[in-house]
Amino acid sequence: MSNADERRAYVLEAWDCMGNCELCGKCHILRGRDPEALYADYIDGKREYIDITLELRR
């Protein structure tokens, strides 16, 4: 498995729906956007995961 595949798997696992929106809040942060698209720069190794996450939460 390549680094990009590992990073993609990490993003998909981290943003997997928990089925409990009241406690989770992931949907609120994503606002209907695709996590794989939002984290494309991380998956490609261009940016750090935390930098993108902090940007999304602003």
Protein Blocks (a to p, Z undefined) as FASTA:
>chain_A
ZZklmmmmmmmmmmgcehiaklnommmmnnopafklmmmmmmnopacfklmmmmmmZZ
